[in-house]
Amino acid sequence: MHKCCEQRQPALEWTERIRAYTHLRHDSSVLITGWNRIPDRRFHLTARWPASHEKWPYDPRLLTQTIRQSGLIVGHAERGVPLTHPTLLHHLNFTIAPGFRVPPGDSPELDIEVVVTDGPGARPTRNSLAVDISIAHQGETVVRADSVFGWVSPAAYRRLRGDHLSVDWGQWPVPQPVEPATVGRPTVDEVVLAATDEPLRWQLRYDVDNRLLFDHPVDHVPGLALLEGAQQAAHAALAPASFEPTGVAVTYQQYVEFHQPCWIVAEPKPARGHRPLRELAVAVSGVQEGRPAFQAEFHGLAG
């Protein structure tokens, strides 16, 4: 096995390098701990999550960040994408093994396999990367994901973003959060939704104190913050049933800007089956200034 990168370097050099690859500012946000290149366009990565909360199976923000960071490291460290190139996340699909739970207080180590799926005859490119990702905990695969990452040059990104290229970071009103239990979260600081006067409709909270979603200043709402809003809306829409997501699919359609509200709308689907394996589903969309920003679908089991 060819060793690409492991934590044998001085701690400061390692930390700076992996933060650069993952586009993160805070050490606490970095979850990947190492990676190796293995044959057939595959990569083995390792990750460690911080200790879990005793009331909930796992933190979904850590799961989506792990997928994101895995793709970025393969893109930058192995495919040669320049660190100056902004990342575009086109879509993200993943499944979670039913019953997956991190023991309370445990800081789990994870094994990750990334398979580049551009096609065996495709010429490697610095502009896009299609990957299949599997995540194992204690030797068992608990998550499978596929995603397409894209990158553009700084000049192209400036043209793309135009007048939206800079923002007054954090200088916008943040509405009051809904109750954490209604959106499947243990604490109020994790809640990204605010109530509206309409049922099954919420306003997304751009709370930059939520460091797992807003690690550093950016010019648009991060895609994982949109996904977290959609996932919380799915929990709220299916209440009072407790909801264990086992399948998630999200497609991004446009940037979401900080200076305008983003509305999250949920549409529960008819349940299938009977307890204890009753299947639930909900479609969630994000809308800003009347235009669709993203579409997400969630499938899972009733608690």
C-alpha positions in Angstrom: 0.0 0.0 0.0 1.4 3.4 -1.0 1.4 5.8 2.0 0.3 9.2 0.8 -0.1 11.0 4.0 -0.2 10.1 7.7 0.4 11.9 10.9 4.1 11.5 11.1 4.9 15.1 10.3 5.4 17.8 13.0 2.0 18.5 14.5 1.9 22.2 13.4 2.8 21.3 9.8 0.2 18.5 9.7 -2.5 20.7 11.1 -1.9 23.5 8.6 -1.8 21.2 5.7 -5.0 19.3 6.5 -6.8 22.6 7.3 -5.8 23.9 3.9 -7.0 20.9 2.1 -10.4 21.0 3.8 -10.8 24.8 3.6 -11.2 25.1 7.3 -9.9 27.6 9.8 -10.5 25.9 13.2 -8.7 22.7 14.3 -11.9 21.5 16.0 -13.7 21.5 12.6 -11.1 19.1 11.0 -12.3 15.4 11.2 -9.9 13.6 8.8 -6.8 12.3 10.5 -5.0 10.6 7.5 -5.2 9.1 4.1 -3.5 6.5 1.8 -3.7 5.9 -1.9 -4.6 2.3 -2.8 -5.0 0.7 -6.2 -7.8 1.1 -8.7 -8.6 4.8 -8.1 -9.3 4.2 -4.5 -8.3 6.0 -1.3 -8.4 5.0 2.3 -9.0 7.8 4.9 -9.4 7.9 8.6 -11.4 10.2 10.7 -12.2 10.9 14.4 -15.4 12.5 15.6 -15.6 14.4 18.9 -17.5 12.8 21.8 -21.1 12.1 21.1 -24.1 13.6 23.0 -25.7 11.1 25.3 -29.3 11.9 24.1 -28.9 11.3 20.4 -27.4 8.6 18.2 -24.9 10.8 16.3 -24.4 14.3 15.1 -25.5 14.5 11.4 -23.3 17.6 10.9 -20.3 15.4 11.6 -21.4 12.9 9.1 -21.9 15.4 6.2 -18.7 17.1 7.1 -16.8 13.8 6.9 -18.1 13.2 3.4 -17.2 16.8 2.4 -13.7 16.7 3.8 -13.0 13.3 2.2 -13.9 14.6 -1.2 -11.8 17.8 -0.8 -8.7 15.9 0.4 -8.8 13.6 -2.6 -9.4 16.5 -4.9 -6.6 18.7 -3.6 -4.0 16.2 -2.3 -4.4 13.6 -5.0 -5.9 15.2 -8.1 -3.9 18.4 -7.8 -6.8 20.9 -7.6 -5.3 24.3 -6.6 -6.2 25.4 -3.1 -7.2 28.7 -4.5 -10.0 27.2 -6.5 -13.5 27.5 -4.8 -15.4 24.3 -4.4 -18.9 23.7 -6.0 -21.0 20.8 -4.5 -23.5 19.7 -7.2 -25.3 16.9 -5.4 -24.9 14.6 -2.4 -26.7 11.3 -1.8 -26.1 9.0 1.1 -27.6 6.1 3.1 -27.2 5.4 6.8 -27.4 1.9 8.3 -30.6 1.6 10.4 -29.7 1.7 14.1 -26.3 3.4 13.6 -25.4 4.9 17.0 -22.2 6.2 18.5 -22.0 5.2 22.2 -22.6 8.2 24.5 -19.4 10.0 25.3 -17.4 8.0 22.8 -15.1 9.7 20.3 -15.3 7.2 17.4 -12.6 6.4 14.9 -13.9 5.9 11.3 -12.4 4.2 8.2 -13.4 5.8 4.9 -13.0 4.5 1.4 -13.2 6.9 -1.5 -13.6 5.5 -5.0 -13.2 7.9 -7.9 -16.0 7.1 -10.4 -15.2 9.5 -13.3 -14.9 6.3 -15.3 -11.8 4.1 -15.9 -11.1 5.7 -19.3 -11.8 9.2 -18.2 -9.0 11.7 -18.2 -8.3 13.1 -14.7 -9.4 16.7 -14.5 -9.0 19.5 -12.0 -12.5 20.8 -12.6 -14.6 18.0 -11.2 -14.5 14.8 -9.2 -17.2 12.1 -8.9 -16.8 9.8 -6.0 -18.4 6.9 -4.1 -17.7 7.0 -0.4 -18.2 4.4 2.3 -17.7 5.0 6.0 -17.1 2.1 8.5 -17.4 2.2 12.3 -15.9 -0.7 14.3 -15.4 -2.7 11.1 -19.0 -2.3 9.8 -20.0 -0.1 6.9 -22.5 2.4 8.3 -22.7 5.0 5.5 -22.5 4.9 1.7 -22.5 8.1 -0.3 -22.0 9.4 -3.8 -21.3 13.0 -4.7 -19.9 15.2 -7.4 -17.5 18.0 -6.5 -16.5 20.8 -8.9 -14.0 23.6 -8.8 -13.6 26.9 -10.7 -10.7 29.3 -11.0 -10.7 32.4 -8.8 -11.3 34.6 -11.9 -14.3 32.5 -13.0 -15.7 32.5 -9.5 -15.5 36.3 -9.4 -17.4 36.5 -12.6 -19.9 34.0 -11.3 -20.6 35.8 -8.0 -20.4 39.4 -9.2 -21.8 41.8 -6.6 -22.2 39.0 -4.1 -18.5 38.2 -3.7 -18.2 39.9 -0.3 -20.5 40.1 2.7 -20.5 41.8 6.1 -19.9 38.6 8.0 -22.4 38.0 10.7 -24.0 41.4 10.4 -27.5 40.2 9.7 -30.5 39.5 12.1 -30.8 35.9 13.2 -34.4 34.9 14.1 -35.2 33.0 17.3 -34.8 29.2 17.0 -37.6 26.6 17.3 -37.5 24.2 20.2 -34.6 21.7 19.7 -36.6 18.6 20.2 -39.0 19.5 17.4 -36.2 19.3 14.9 -34.3 16.3 16.3 -31.5 18.2 17.9 -30.3 18.0 21.6 -29.4 21.7 22.2 -30.6 25.1 21.0 -27.2 26.2 19.6 -27.6 23.4 16.9 -31.0 24.6 15.7 -30.9 26.3 12.3 -34.7 26.8 11.8 -37.0 29.6 12.9 -40.8 29.4 12.9 -43.0 31.2 10.5 -46.8 31.8 10.4 -47.2 28.9 7.9 -47.3 25.2 8.7 -44.4 23.2 7.3 -42.5 26.3 6.4 -39.4 27.7 8.3 -36.8 30.4 7.9 -33.2 29.3 7.8 -31.1 30.8 10.5 -27.6 32.0 9.4 -26.1 31.6 12.8 -22.3 31.9 12.4 -21.7 30.7 16.0 -22.6 27.2 14.7 -19.0 26.4 13.9 -19.5 23.0 12.3 -21.6 24.7 9.6 -19.9 28.2 9.5 -16.3 27.6 10.2 -15.0 30.8 8.6 -16.4 33.8 6.6 -17.7 32.9 3.1 -19.8 34.8 0.6 -22.8 32.5 0.5 -24.6 30.1 2.8 -22.7 26.8 2.8 -24.3 23.8 1.2 -24.0 21.7 4.4 -25.9 24.4 6.3 -28.7 24.1 3.7 -28.7 20.3 4.1 -28.8 20.6 7.9 -31.8 23.0 7.6 -33.5 20.5 5.3 -32.8 17.6 7.7 -34.2 19.5 10.7 -37.3 20.4 8.6 -37.8 16.7 7.9 -37.8 15.9 11.6 -40.2 18.7 12.3 -42.6 17.8 9.4 -42.9 14.2 10.6 -43.4 15.0 14.3 -44.7 13.7 16.6 -43.2 10.6 15.1 -39.5 10.3 15.9 -37.6 10.0 12.6 -34.4 8.0 11.9 -33.1 9.0 8.4 -31.7 6.1 6.4 -31.5 7.8 3.0 -30.8 11.4 2.0 -30.5 13.0 -1.5 -29.9 16.7 -2.1 -29.4 18.6 -5.3 -28.2 22.2 -5.3 -29.6 24.7 -7.8 -28.3 28.1 -6.9 -26.4 30.0 -4.3 -28.2 31.2 -1.1 -27.3 34.7 -0.1 -27.0 36.0 3.4 -28.8 39.3 2.8 -32.2 37.6 2.0 -34.1 35.0 3.9 -34.2 31.4 2.7 -37.4 29.6 3.3 -37.4 25.9 4.0 -40.6 24.0 2.9 -41.4 20.4 3.8 -43.9 18.0 2.2 -44.4 14.7 4.1 -45.1 11.7 1.9 -47.5 8.8 2.8 -46.0 6.4 5.3 -45.5 2.8 4.2 -45.5 -0.4 6.3 -46.3 -0.9 10.0 -44.4 -0.5 13.2 -41.7 -1.2 14.1 -40.5 -0.8 10.5 -42.8 1.9 9.3 -41.1 3.9 6.5 -41.4 7.6 6.4 -40.5 10.1 3.7 -40.5 13.8 3.2 -39.4 16.2 0.4 -37.8 19.5 1.4 -37.0 22.5 -0.7 -35.2 25.7 -0.2 -36.5 28.9 -1.8 -34.9 32.4 -1.9 -36.5 35.4 -3.6 -39.0 33.0 -5.2 -36.4 30.9 -6.9 -35.5 27.3 -5.9 -32.2 26.9 -4.2 -32.1 23.2 -3.5 -34.2 20.1 -3.4 -33.8 17.3 -0.8 -35.5 14.0 -0.1 -35.3 12.0 3.1 -36.3 8.4 3.8 -36.2 6.6 7.1 -37.9 4.7 9.8 -40.4 5.9 12.4 -39.1 5.6 16.0 
